[in-house]
Structure formats: C-alpha cells, structure tokens
Amino acid sequence: MILCSLLLTACGVSLSYVGKSYAPVDTIDLWFDWRDVPFDYETMGYADASPGVFGSIENAQAAIERRAREAGADAVVFEGVRRDVSEPTYKTTEKSEKGVDGSVTRTSTTTKEQNVSHTLMATFIKYKRH
C-alpha cells in the first residue's frame, strides 16, 4: 500500500494556478505562440505544472488543459518549459583493504548528485466578446 501511494505521488503532476475562474467549459483552444491567438482576450491567470519523477511534459500539459476547462478558460497559451537544476551535492565513501603482506590500500569515491526538473508554463485567457 505504501509503495502504491509513493508511485502515485511520483507519477502525479504538481500544478499551480493563480487567477480568475468562470463557469467550467467542455472545450478550449490551445495556442503555442501569442501571435496565433486570433481574438482579443483578457488574461485570466497563470498556471505551471511539473510532472512527477516518472511523469512527462505531456502529463503536465494534460493537467493544465483539464484545469483550464475547470476554470472556464476559452484558451491556453503555452509559454514553454522551464528547466530547474538543483545545487549539486557530493557524497564521499572511503574503503580500506588490508593486503596479504600487511599493507593497507585506501580508496575513496566521490559521487555528485543533482536533480533536474521541468515545469510547463501557461497562461489562461478568456476571449472578449463583442
């Protein structure tokens, strides 16, 4: 049971949205460049989503689209992917071995660990109706 919950957490998408909400909608337009938006619009808010350890940017996109429909957006403009790299940490392990002749050999190994994560950023918009 614990393993299952860890896997679900690792696969889940962490999503944040700040902005206005309207009545939910069934369909939204997807834009990947502001120049492609054909209508006047109002910016509703901003979202970002990070896939879990085993997730993908596609999972993050699906989560943003779902949240946009829930918030009543007419469209989402995807702004790109931000790559975040953590500060490296180093771990050194030492090992000593005594030889048959009584000599001692010491070895040390240093490993570098660094986490890389990706965040998909988007803007929710509402079309201005005339």
Helices and strands as residue ranges (DSSP letters): H 2-11, E 14-19, E 29-31, G 34-36, E 41-50, H 57-71, E 75-85, E 89-98, E 104-113, E 116-127
